[in-house]
Amino acid sequence: MGYSVGMISLGCAKNQVDAEIMLAALQKAGFEIRDDAALADVAIVNTCGFIEAAKKESIDEILELAKLKQEGKIRAIVVTGCLAERYQEEVMKELPEVDAVIGIGANGDIARLVTEALEKAKPQVFPPKTELPLEGDRILGTPSYFAYIKIAEGCDNRCAYCAIPMIRGNYRSRTMESIVQEAEKLVQEGAKELILIAQDTSRYGLDLYGRLALPELLKKLCAIPRLHWIRLLYCYPDSVTPELLQVMAEEEKIVKYMDLPLQHCSGPVLRAMHRKGNREELTRLIGRIREMVPGVILRTTMIAGFPGETEEDFEELSAFVKEIRFERLGCFTYSREEGTVAGEMENQVEEEVKEKRMEILMEQQMSIMQEWGEAQIGKTVEVLTEGFDRYAECWFGRSAADAPDVDGKIFFTPGKSKPYLGQLVQVRITDCLDCDLMGEAVE
């Protein structure tokens, strides 16, 4: 009898790509893939273990599945991903309902290990992280019209708050040839937008070619026929070079959008975070980006309440956000993580202070984004159609200014012809409501 497998993938898009590669390997081995893990013989939870909230979400999912297993609805629970890699021995000890715990280095062996889990062998396998497959066939978890491409794995930036190098290991770039080949295949299968991801996308190639090779890779990807948009996420400020900005400005297929996680702007806080720069240097960098790539949309993330962050540090951050007016910004409260340098720091900030600071930043940002949205009224933008909202009774999609899952939507009424998913539609913006844009299709 053939068994069915379903996967719940949590956390970032990088983890999702790992899940997609594992699902393809399972299908190839003869497993039937189910969209709903609760309806499968084997439920795999591809966990996130980055911060406390993500760990809690992973554990809650496992406990929900444990109830189904107890009721006889599923046969086995398999835990993969960052939580499995980070808390190797503890997972099965704390969650005895789990039938297999698989470190990221064993992802390539997923079919055999799932079979062992079904046979009640209770495998716990943690090969070197470097054995994690960086490429391979994938069963996409995204709609056919866009896909993520992971161009590297691991990280060499030892930020004081971050557990990623501990979980994922050192930075490892894929070869340009393998990335281009994968991109061509995804475009043949219908992808109009490719989103390049890594822990540090702008560092691409340094380990492999001895140089920052992202500009070169982008030029090769831009040569792929029928590819419409290329988007960059997770660019580290230190490796955003004039050469990269020039390629972004010159190549039409690269959307004028850059995700630049800055985390803070205060010099003392950045030094404590083991990051470079200060407010002045970051302001200069952003000025250069905006000058070289006119109309660029900048997304960033900030951390509120890092250990030792004073009221003055936070006021400087707040003033910086007001001054720069990022088109997109997310803010997180600092999460104290065991095994990190910052986790051991004595000057931890109280939880309610962190929360209050985050709220202040996000309130500021909402008014900046609302003003930005209102300035778009009257403009016509290209929108990638993503669905129909039956409550609002209109279609919605994303423009070049919006990355999936993290940014807003554009809601629009169609013209004479009904749109289809993945269609690129010209939309004239007529309103901005709670930072979401409204418009009408122009035919």
ABEGO torsion letter per residue (X at the ends): XBBBBBBBBBEBAAAAAAAAAAAAAAAAAGBBBBABAAABABBBBBBBAABAAAAAAAAAAAAAAAAAAAAGABABBBBBEAAAAABAAAAAAABAABABBBBAAAAAAAAAAAAAAAAGAGBBBBBBAAABBABEBBBBABBAABBBBBABBEBABBBAABAAAAAAEBBBBBBAAAAAAAAAAAAAAGBABBBBBBABAAABGAAAAGBBAAAAAAAAAAABBGBABBBBBGBBAAABBAAAAAAAAABAABBBBBBBBAGBABAAAAAAAGBBEBAAAAAAAAAAAAAABBGBBBBBBBBBGBBGBBAAAAAAAAAAAAAAGBABBBBBBBBBBBGBAAAABABBBBAAAAAAAAAAAAAAAAAAAAAAAAAABGBBBBBBBAEBBAAAGBBBBBBAABBBGABBBBBBBBBABBBBBGBBBBBBBABBBGGBBBBBBBX
